[in-house]
């Protein structure tokens, strides 16, 4: 990062690769350089999504959730809404 004048990087957990918990460990060791975001396999799950996001932010210290429209099917034109 230093060689390319990058001060901070955003890093994202991804199911099957790096869990939010593991990412939290990595980010906490380099919090001056890394900003971590959780991955949520189904952001439309009204029962689990809010609790998973709250856990990622309050317990793990991550900064938010990364949406991956092509993988999660959450395009801006998607008509699903949280009730």
MARTORVO-763027 format. One line per 2 residues: number of its first residue (from 0); their letters; for each residue x, y, z of N, C-alpha, C, CB. Coordinates in nm, 2 decimals. Each point is the difference from the previous one (the first is absolute). Glycine has a CB too. Layout:
% residues N
NUM = a = X,Y,Z,X,Y,Z,X,Y,Z,X,Y,Z ~ ...
//
This chain:
% residues 83
0 = xx = 0.08,-0.12,0.00,-0.08,0.12,0.00,0.09,0.12,0.00,-0.18,-0.12,0.12 ~ 0.28,0.12,-0.04,0.09,0.12,0.01,0.06,0.03,-0.14,0.05,-0.05,0.24
2 = xx = 0.00,-0.05,-0.31,0.06,0.02,-0.13,-0.09,0.06,-0.10,0.14,-0.20,0.05 ~ -0.27,0.19,-0.03,-0.09,0.06,-0.09,-0.08,0.12,0.06,-0.02,-0.22,-0.11
4 = xx = 0.07,0.27,0.22,-0.06,0.12,0.07,-0.14,-0.03,0.04,0.15,0.15,-0.13 ~ -0.18,-0.27,0.17,-0.14,-0.03,0.04,0.00,0.01,0.16,-0.05,-0.15,-0.20
6 = xx = -0.03,0.24,0.25,-0.01,0.02,0.14,-0.08,-0.10,0.07,0.04,0.24,-0.04 ~ -0.16,-0.27,-0.02,-0.10,-0.09,0.06,-0.06,-0.09,-0.11,-0.05,0.16,0.19
8 = xx = 0.01,-0.28,-0.15,-0.06,-0.09,-0.09,-0.13,-0.05,0.07,0.22,-0.06,-0.11 ~ -0.32,0.04,0.03,-0.13,-0.06,0.04,0.01,-0.15,-0.03,-0.13,0.21,-0.04
10 = xx = 0.11,-0.29,0.14,0.01,-0.15,-0.02,-0.14,-0.06,0.03,0.25,0.00,0.05 ~ -0.29,-0.10,-0.12,-0.13,-0.06,0.02,0.01,-0.15,0.03,-0.09,0.17,-0.16
12 = xx = 0.01,-0.21,0.26,-0.02,-0.14,0.02,-0.07,-0.07,-0.11,0.00,0.04,0.25 ~ 0.02,-0.16,-0.28,-0.07,-0.07,-0.10,-0.02,-0.15,0.04,0.09,0.16,-0.18
14 = xx = -0.22,-0.20,0.17,-0.03,-0.13,0.05,0.08,-0.11,-0.08,-0.23,0.08,0.05 ~ 0.28,-0.17,0.03,0.08,-0.11,-0.06,0.15,0.04,-0.02,-0.20,-0.08,-0.11
16 = xx = 0.23,0.21,0.13,0.14,0.05,-0.01,0.05,0.05,0.13,-0.04,0.06,-0.24 ~ -0.01,0.05,0.28,0.04,0.07,0.13,-0.13,0.03,0.07,0.22,0.09,-0.10
18 = xx = -0.24,-0.14,0.22,-0.12,0.03,0.08,0.01,0.14,0.06,-0.02,-0.24,0.06 ~ -0.09,0.30,-0.02,0.00,0.13,0.06,0.08,0.00,0.13,-0.22,0.04,-0.10
20 = xx = 0.22,-0.16,0.17,0.08,-0.01,0.13,0.15,0.01,-0.03,-0.19,-0.14,0.10 ~ 0.23,0.07,-0.20,0.15,0.00,-0.04,0.04,0.13,-0.05,-0.02,-0.24,-0.06
22 = xx = -0.07,0.30,-0.02,0.03,0.14,-0.05,0.02,0.10,0.11,-0.13,-0.06,-0.21 ~ 0.04,0.04,0.31,0.01,0.09,0.12,0.13,-0.01,0.07,-0.25,-0.02,0.02
24 = xx = 0.30,-0.10,-0.01,0.14,-0.03,0.06,0.10,0.07,-0.08,-0.07,-0.22,0.09 ~ 0.07,0.21,-0.22,0.10,0.06,-0.08,-0.01,0.15,0.00,-0.01,-0.20,-0.15
26 = xx = -0.11,0.26,0.14,-0.02,0.14,0.00,0.05,0.06,0.13,-0.19,-0.02,-0.16 ~ 0.16,-0.05,0.27,0.03,0.06,0.14,0.15,0.01,0.01,-0.21,-0.10,0.10
28 = xx = 0.29,0.02,-0.16,0.14,0.01,0.00,0.06,0.11,-0.08,0.01,-0.25,0.04 ~ -0.09,0.30,-0.14,0.05,0.10,-0.09,-0.11,0.11,-0.02,0.14,-0.17,-0.12
30 = xx = -0.21,0.20,0.23,-0.11,0.10,-0.01,0.04,0.13,-0.05,-0.10,-0.12,0.19 ~ 0.22,0.16,-0.19,0.04,0.13,-0.06,0.01,-0.01,-0.15,0.13,0.05,0.21
32 = xx = -0.13,-0.17,-0.27,0.01,-0.01,-0.14,-0.11,-0.08,-0.07,0.24,0.00,0.04 ~ -0.32,-0.08,0.04,-0.10,-0.08,-0.06,-0.14,0.04,0.06,0.16,-0.19,-0.04
34 = xx = -0.26,0.19,-0.05,-0.14,0.02,0.04,-0.08,-0.12,-0.05,0.02,0.25,-0.02 ~ -0.08,-0.32,0.12,-0.06,-0.13,-0.03,-0.16,0.01,-0.02,0.19,-0.11,0.12
36 = xx = -0.24,0.04,-0.21,-0.14,-0.01,-0.03,-0.04,-0.15,0.00,0.00,0.21,-0.13 ~ -0.12,-0.24,0.20,-0.05,-0.13,0.00,-0.06,-0.04,-0.13,-0.04,0.02,0.25
38 = xx = 0.03,-0.15,-0.27,-0.08,-0.05,-0.12,-0.12,-0.07,0.06,0.21,-0.03,-0.14 ~ -0.32,0.04,0.07,-0.13,-0.06,0.04,-0.05,-0.08,-0.12,-0.05,0.18,0.18
40 = xx = 0.03,-0.31,-0.17,-0.04,-0.08,-0.11,-0.14,0.04,-0.05,0.14,-0.18,0.08 ~ -0.23,0.22,0.01,-0.14,0.04,-0.04,-0.04,0.12,0.07,-0.05,-0.24,-0.04
42 = xx = 0.07,0.36,-0.02,-0.03,0.12,0.07,-0.16,0.02,0.00,0.22,0.10,-0.07 ~ -0.29,-0.18,0.00,-0.15,0.01,0.00,-0.06,-0.08,0.12,0.00,0.03,-0.25
44 = xx = 0.08,-0.10,0.32,-0.06,-0.08,0.11,-0.03,0.09,0.12,0.13,-0.20,-0.08 ~ -0.25,0.24,0.09,-0.05,0.10,0.10,0.02,-0.05,0.14,-0.16,0.09,-0.16
46 = xx = 0.17,-0.22,0.18,0.02,-0.06,0.14,0.14,0.00,0.04,-0.20,-0.14,-0.03 ~ 0.30,0.12,-0.06,0.14,-0.02,0.03,0.08,0.12,-0.04,-0.03,-0.24,-0.03
48 = xx = 0.00,0.31,-0.08,0.09,0.10,-0.05,0.03,0.11,0.11,-0.09,-0.05,-0.23 ~ -0.01,0.11,0.29,0.02,0.11,0.09,0.09,-0.05,0.12,-0.22,0.10,-0.06
50 = xx = 0.19,-0.21,0.11,0.08,-0.05,0.12,0.15,-0.03,-0.04,-0.21,-0.10,0.10 ~ 0.23,0.04,-0.22,0.13,-0.03,-0.05,0.08,0.13,-0.02,-0.08,-0.21,-0.11
52 = xx = 0.01,0.31,0.05,0.07,0.13,-0.02,0.04,0.06,0.14,-0.13,0.04,-0.22 ~ 0.03,-0.04,0.31,0.03,0.06,0.13,0.12,-0.07,0.07,-0.25,0.06,0.02
54 = xx = 0.25,-0.19,-0.03,0.11,-0.08,0.06,0.13,0.04,-0.07,-0.16,-0.19,0.05 ~ 0.16,0.20,-0.18,0.13,0.03,-0.07,0.05,0.14,0.04,-0.08,-0.14,-0.19
56 = xx = -0.01,0.23,0.21,0.04,0.14,0.04,0.03,0.01,0.15,-0.14,0.09,-0.19 ~ 0.05,-0.13,0.27,0.02,0.02,0.15,0.09,-0.10,0.06,-0.22,0.09,0.00
58 = xx = 0.22,-0.21,-0.04,0.09,-0.10,0.07,0.13,-0.02,-0.07,-0.21,-0.12,0.07 ~ 0.21,0.12,-0.21,0.12,-0.02,-0.07,0.08,0.12,-0.04,-0.11,-0.20,-0.09
60 = xx = 0.04,0.32,0.10,0.07,0.12,-0.03,0.01,0.04,-0.15,0.13,-0.04,0.21 ~ -0.20,-0.04,-0.29,0.00,0.03,-0.14,-0.08,0.13,-0.03,0.03,-0.25,-0.06
62 = xx = -0.02,0.31,-0.05,-0.06,0.13,-0.03,-0.13,0.00,-0.07,0.22,0.09,0.00 ~ -0.26,-0.21,-0.05,-0.12,-0.01,-0.07,-0.01,-0.13,-0.08,-0.01,0.25,-0.02
64 = xx = -0.08,-0.25,-0.08,-0.02,-0.13,-0.08,0.02,0.04,-0.14,-0.16,-0.09,0.17 ~ 0.23,0.00,-0.24,0.02,0.02,-0.15,-0.11,-0.08,-0.07,0.25,0.03,0.03
66 = xx = -0.32,0.04,-0.12,-0.09,-0.07,-0.09,0.07,-0.04,-0.13,-0.20,0.13,0.11 ~ 0.17,-0.25,-0.15,0.06,-0.05,-0.13,-0.12,-0.04,-0.09,0.22,-0.08,0.12
68 = xx = -0.27,0.18,-0.19,-0.13,-0.02,-0.08,0.01,-0.13,-0.09,-0.03,0.24,0.01 ~ 0.13,-0.26,-0.08,0.01,-0.12,-0.09,-0.01,-0.13,0.07,0.13,0.14,-0.15
70 = xx = -0.08,-0.14,0.28,0.00,-0.13,0.08,-0.13,-0.01,0.08,0.25,0.01,0.00 ~ -0.29,0.11,0.06,-0.11,0.00,0.10,-0.13,0.02,-0.07,0.15,0.08,0.17
72 = xx = -0.15,-0.03,-0.30,-0.13,0.03,-0.07,-0.07,0.12,0.06,-0.02,-0.24,-0.05 ~ 0.10,0.34,0.10,-0.06,0.12,0.05,0.02,0.12,-0.08,0.03,-0.10,0.23
74 = xx = -0.08,0.10,-0.35,0.02,0.11,-0.10,-0.09,0.12,0.04,0.06,-0.17,-0.18 ~ -0.03,0.28,0.14,-0.08,0.12,0.04,-0.14,-0.01,-0.06,0.20,0.14,0.00
76 = xx = -0.22,-0.22,-0.10,-0.14,-0.02,-0.05,-0.08,-0.11,0.06,0.09,0.09,-0.21 ~ -0.02,-0.16,0.31,-0.07,-0.11,0.07,-0.12,0.05,0.07,0.22,-0.12,0.02
78 = xx = -0.33,0.06,-0.03,-0.13,0.05,0.06,-0.02,-0.06,0.14,-0.09,0.02,-0.22 ~ 0.18,-0.10,0.27,-0.01,-0.05,0.14,0.03,0.12,0.09,0.07,-0.24,-0.06
80 = xx = -0.15,0.24,0.17,0.02,0.10,0.10,-0.01,-0.06,0.14,-0.09,0.18,-0.16 ~ 0.15,-0.11,0.25,-0.02,-0.05,0.14,-0.13,0.05,0.05,0.25,0.01,0.04
82 = x = -0.33,-0.10,0.02,-0.13,0.04,0.05,0.01,0.07,0.13,-0.10,-0.20,-0.11
//
